[in-house]
């Protein structure tokens, strides 16, 4: 299971202050670019990709509609993804499939797509249909993050992940049940079939409720890996 750690710089100065050596325990750096204005993203990008050149990079522009800060119409959203892909070739590019579904054909040629669905309010009743639709499109990564309101909803997310991974072993899944209730889903990927777990460098850099710190997640994983 790979560990993904988000960075959420709000300016070029904050990028320059990041110490990449502190992220050596991460397998993937998720650049949450929605903390910057649209015009600043490409200005800051060279510093991000240079500083974290030793890591895989996931580029994410999370919109307000799915729990982020960016407010972009489809034209600007697609244009930004295309610019970042063409100029910097990140290892993964997040695409909010259900928010921008009518425009999916414009990113079909991206070999590095992470098709995502984020719901910070609930675990929807049609979660199985969401899994099914994203899986059918066969992106590089299927990302699903939902908010549970009870223990059963955490188990549902984990069970759906296991079921779809069993039927589609070549598909990579990154699934999360958020908040305190969902922490179990963040450490059980080797059982459920979720190949990524998202950790925070510290409390201030957490990009979603319930993220475990990088150091603690590595400790838990080392215990789980013991014979």
Steps between C-alpha positions, in 0.01 A plus 500: 500500500642837397487799734380827348575822684336827397670837479279808509718806429317831470787693340841463337659599830329209671625265228856622553465439873402135453776260602474209259727285717222482760280321246741216429260254661232580242467309175284762327465874553152633433521862400167652600516796264155635594654697785644729231323724252470359149751751367756412767497124443724506192728758663557275799513170309870509400607529864268218607616256234866582556484476879321164494668352195591189699135412561203406292268800482122505497357830375162585652285807446222427748189711446253638752245253368712212629642647819782719365553870440508547123203654324560433132269462206557199279701692241753630752519170688573296189746758366697497824522121507618497139764767566640322804504167316671641191760704687587283801370146435393416856477131578129536571238764427181504701177554304171560682301270278147563622547877529638535145352186345373673180860599423666166572569444130754785512729310736450150360852498357664562838688179591533611862138568597379457855122513468362620830183538701507688830204547731570679828137484611400134478552150371245498218252218457616450140863439600506169314387673180776759545759223534359329194496805274853610586632145466340455158700798371825323600707803607843460649352560847145493638481740797199499730474689830177518696383608845350232725232563759517156657722195517305311234576767241872455567463127448297559184782705345753234595283214374431670167872561454578134564222383270594721207871432542432126495305531176747751348845403632688719252314816604664715767264633769558770759200509731444680829227523757574836660484633856576324827259218421674425174860480624489122474458531122829689483707215641321198352584541133698177480182317599239706315697556181556874535851565371547851642461649845504875555697633795572852620846635574353673806162619628518828308559329166213250520285521187209289626346405837649195666839503328765326707843661527772363275710380793208326671380338179845358433511363856161334458598354165823360641304328777250357251784369284662308785482121490 
